[in-house]
Amino acid sequence: MNAENGPRRVSYIVSNELVKASSRLPSNKNRSFLVHSLVQSYGLLTPSRDDAGTILQVLPPIPADIRELSAYHDREYLEYILRDDIATCNDEMGAEFGLEEDCPAFPELPQYVKLVGGATLTAAKTLRDGRTDVVICWDGGRHHAQKSRASGFCYVADCILAILVLKRTLSATLGNGPVPVKPRVMYLDLDLHFSDGVSQAFYAPFARSANPQILTFSIHHAAPGFFPISELSGLPDPTSPSFDPFTLSLPLECGASNATFARVWPIVDKVKDAFRPDYVVVQCGADGLAGDPYATWNWSLGGEDGSFGSYIDKICRWGCRVLLLGGGGYNSPNVARAWTYLTSIALNRTLSLDADIPDHAGFPLYAPSFILDVPPGNIQDRNTEQYLQHVEDVYSQVIERLSERVASSAPGR
């Protein structure tokens, strides 16, 4: 990664059209506007090389066309949701494609799908082409979308589309000449909810590829009746015939705090070391922060080891190229606080958690504190010593199996 030997190159994906379309998302109305307005109000989007040794470029997304979206999605699904009259459609096909309940059709849906899908693809291509070290796309991270169905507020599987772009074979000069290189992509999901769409897309328990390229790792909450219901959301069982060392899951109990996240960080780090990724895609859902309406975890933004900010800071120092995506989060001012803070970390310009919210259009929404911090709440952390020890015991076996599979892969990738 260039940041190790010179200035860290950071790209930030945004445009007025993207903000407008994302702000119409029924589950997160106006959230995109709040996020980008707060980032800008702190002066973080001034393209320049600053004293922190960071080079920033702000890039507009190139809208995705149906061919690019078809790299994963079924054509029939795309043709339906991209209809100009989608908001007035009320037929059985809509229900078949998931356009009901938590994923209603809305007038701007075609533009939303093209722009959000295009934003994440723009980010991934910028990373793949070596033009940046860290790229930020807060409007992406739609990890529940299925191949031919909307789900969990997600209509476009932008995470999967990005992974497919990043895994494409590159050429490199090794020894006597150019040889094909198959990059490894690690997908790390920090959302409160399990990354069912992404994990299921790449789950391959019986595959024995000589060159494993993709590893998905979701840290989330799982409980009976908690969305999404998936057999993959529990702790992996390395002794099971259906175990896939490249599809990993780490469920945390209610009240997960900085202390719990600090405890499980070494697992994340060891998985990374075993897999040795070239790219890391991080879904930074903020619905696990204290103050979210889901009120399930008690994660805080920064201030100590194990915080949301500490995770992103460490990941950006791994030496891999990093794609930071958005995701869940339903206290919109707190999401804006979180992603602004994470942006400052990626830029090596970490803001103070006590920084006053600058005067801008969204200022009144940051009452009563009017500062950047999202502190922990009072929810009891139910991740007991016994449970966390069990997690560590399981993952010692998982990492051993993962290391064996990676070590046996073909040389030169």
N, C-alpha and C positions, 0 to 999 in steps of 0.2 A: 504494500500500500504506500502510495506516494507520501502520505502524511508522516511516515516514519523517517523519511530522508529529506523532506522539504515541507513547504506550506501545505496544510490540509486543504484540499479543494472540495468545496461544498456547493451543491446545487439545490435550489428550492423551486418547486413546481407550483405555479399559480398564474391565474389570469382572471380578469373580471368575469368572463363567461363561465369559467369553472366555478368561481365563488357563487355566482348567481344560480347556476344549476344545482350545486350541492346544497345551497341554502333552502331549496325547495323540497329536499328529501323529507317525507312526512315524519319520520322518526327523529329527525334532528333539524328541525326548521331553524334557519338563520345561524346554525352553529358554525358553518364554514365562514360566514361573514365575521363572526366574533373572533374566531381563531386568527384569521389572517390580519384582521384589523389590530388585534393586540400585538401580534408579532411585529407588524409594521410600526406601531406606536412606540415600541421600545427601540426603534432604529436598527433592527436586526436585518432589514432587507436592503440596506444600502450596498449595492455591488461594489466591492473594493477589496483590496488587500490591506488588512488592518494590522495593528500592533501584535495581535495574537498569532500572526503567521498563518492566517486563513485567507483563502481566495474564494469569494462568493460569487455565484452567478445565479440570477433569477431567470427561470425559463418558463415560457408558456407551454401548456400541453398541446400536443397535436392530436385532435380528435381521432379516435379509433374508427376504422371502417369495419364493415361486416366481415371482411376477409380476416382481419386481425383478430376480431372477437371470436371468429370461428376456429381459431387455433385450439380453443377448448369447448366453447359453447355449441350446442346443437343449432343447426341453421334454422330449423323451424321455430325454435324458441326465440332466436334473435329476430327473425322476420316478424314475429308477433309483437314483441315488446318495443320494436323500433317503428311500429306503425304510427303515422301522424295522428290518427284518431284513437290512440290507445286509451285515453282517459274516458272515452265514452263507450268503450267496449264492455259488455257485461254478458259474456257467454261462457259456455262450459270450458272453452279453451283457456280462458283467463285463469280459472280455478286449477286447471291441469298444470299450468305453468307457474302456479304459486302466487298469482296476483290477487290475493285476498288477505283478510285479517291483517297480519303484521307487514304485509307487502302490497299495499293497494296501488293500483295504477294512478298516475297523476300526469297532468298535461305535459310537464317537462321531462318525463321519463326517457324518451328517446335521446334528448340532448344530454341528460344526466349520464346515461350508460356510455355514450360515445366519449364524453368529456372525462368522466372518472376513469373509464377503461384506458382512454388515451393518455391521461395524466400519469398513471402508473406505468404504462408502456413507455412513455417518454422518459420517465425516471430510469427504468430498467435499461433502456437502450443507451442512455447517457453513461450509465455505470459500466455496461458491457463494452462500450467503445473506448473506455479508458479516459473519458473526459472529466471524471470526477472521482472522488474517494468516498464521499458520503452524499447521498441524495435524499431529499425530504419531500414526501408527497402526503400531506395530512388528509387529503380528500379520498385517499385510497384505503385499503385494508378491509375490504368487504369479504370476510372470511367464511360466511355461511352460504354464499351463492352456490348453487348446484349447476351441473352441466346443462340441464334443461328445465330449471325451476328456480324461482326466486325464493329466498328463505331468510328469516331472521333479519329483516330490514335490508337485505343485500340482494341486489338485482344483477350485478356483474361480478364475475370471479376475477377481479383484477390481480389479486395475490398470485393466483395460479398462472395467469397470463404472464406476469413478471417472471416467475420461476422458469416457465418454458422458454422465455427469451434468454435468460441468464445461463441456462444449461446448454445452449447451442454450442456445438464444437467450434473451437477456435484453432488457429494454427500458431505454432511456436517453433522457434529454432532450438533444437536440442542435439548436441553431438554433431552428427554428419549433415544435418539439414533440417528443413521444416517437417514437423510431425503434428498430427492432430492432437489437440488437447481437449479433454472433456471436463469443463469446470464443475466443481462441486458447489452446490447451493444449500445452505442451511436456512431453514425457515423457523424463526422463533416467535411464538405467539404469546403475548403478555396480557391479552384481554381476559376479562372475568369469565367469558364464555369459551367453551371448547371450540377449536378451529375445525369443525366437522367437515366443511366444504373442502378445505385444503388437505387435511389429513387423509380423508377418504379418497381424494383424487390420486394420491401417490402411494397409498397403502398397497403393498405387494408382498404378502407373507410367503408366497411360494416361489418368488422370483429369485434367481441366483445370478444376477448380473455381475459380470467380471469388473465392471466399472460403475459402482453405485454413485449416482450424481446428486441425488436429492435426499435430504433428511428434514423431516418436519418434527418440531418439538413444541408442544402446547402446554403452558402452565395456566391452569384455570380452576374454577370451582365446579365440582360435580356433586350432584345429590339427586335422589329420586324426584322426578318431576321437574328438575331444573333444566332449562333449555341450553343446548340441544341434547336430546337423548341419543347416545351413540355407544356402541360396544367398544369403541376405541378410546373413550374418554377416561377410563380407569387406569390404574397403575399397570404397566405392562407386565406380562408374565413370561420371562425368558425361557421357561420350560415348556410353554405351549407350542403345539405345531403351527399355530397361526401367528406366532410372534414375529414381528418385523422390526429389526433393530434400527430401521430408518424411519419408522413412524412411532414417535415417542409421545408420552402423555404424563403429566405430573399434576394430579388433582390436589388442590388445597382446600382445607376445611374453612368454615366461616371465620371471619375475623383476622384473616391472614395479614400480618403486620410487617414492618421493616425487619423485625427480628427473624420472622419466618423466611422472608425472602433472602436475608443474609445467610441463613442456614442452607438454603437450597442452591445458592449461587455456585458453590464449588461443583455441583452436579452439572450445571449449565456449562461451566468452563471446561470440565472434563469431557463432556460430550463434544464440544467444539474441538478440543485437542485430539480426540479420537478420530473425528470425521475429517478434520483439516479442510474446512471450506475455503473456497476462493471468494464467495459472496455470502453475505448474511442479510436476509430479509427479515426485518423486525416489525411485527404488527403491534403497535403501541396503543391498543385500546385502553381508555382511561376510566372504564366503568368499575374498576377495582379500587379506585381511589376513595378515601373517606369523603362523605358528602354526596356520593352518587345515589340516585333514587333506589337502586337495587340494594343498597345498604348491606352488602354481603361481606366484603373485605374491609380492611382498615389500613390499606396501603397509603403512604404519604409521598409527597412529591420529592422531597430532598432532605438534606440536613444530617443524614447518617447513613451508615452502611446498610445496604438492603433496600434503600428507597428506590422509587421509580427512576429518579435522576441518576443514581449511582449505577444502576443496570445499564442505562444508555451510555454513560460515560465510559464504563469498562468495555462495552461492546465496540464503541468507536475507537478504542485503543487496541483491539485484537490484532490489527494488521490485515484484516480482510476489507474488501470494499463493501459498504453498508448501504442498504435501502431502508429508510424509516417510513413506515406507513401509519396511517391513522387507524380507526376502528370504532369500537363502542365508546360510550360515554354520554350520559343523559342529563348531567348538570352542565349545561353548555359553558357558563363562565368558568367553571373549574377545568373543563377540557381545554378551553383557550389558555388558561393559566399553565396547564401541564404541557401542552405542545409548544407554547412559547418558551417555557423553561428548557424543554428538551432541544429546541432549536438553538438556544444560546449555548447549550452544552456541545452540540455538534459543531458549532462555530468556534469553539474554544473561547467563548466570551460569556461564561456562565454568569447569569444574573443573580443578584442577591435575592433570597427568598423574602426578604423584608422590603424589597423594592416597591415603591408606590405604583399603583396602576396609573399610567399616564392619562391625561385628559384626552379623550377621544369619544367617538360616537357611542360606544358601548359602555362608557364609564359607569353610569348608574347601576348597571347589572352586577357590579363587583362589590356591592354592599354586603355586609357591614364592614368588612375589614379593609377593603380597597388596597390590599397588597397582593403580591404574586403568590404567596405560599398557599398550599393545600395541606394543612396539618392533619395529623391522625385524629380520629374520633375516639369514642369510648367503647367500641365494640370489643368484646373479649375475644382474644385469639384462641381458637379451639384446636389449633395444630399442636398437639401435645408432643412431649419429648418421645413418647413411645411411637407415635405415628411417624414423626420425622426420622427416627432411627430406622423404622421399617422402610421408609422411602429410600434412605441411604443404602440400606442392605440390598434392596431390589436393584437400585441403579448401579451398585458395584458389579452385579452380574450383567446388567444391560450393557454397561460400558465395556466389559470384558468381551461380550459377544460382538459388540459394534467394532471394537478394535481388531478382532480376529477377521471380521468380514472386510474391513478396509485394508488390512495388511495383505489379504489374499487377492486384492484387486490387481488388475494388470498394471505393470510398470509403465510410467509415462502417461497413464490415463488416456 
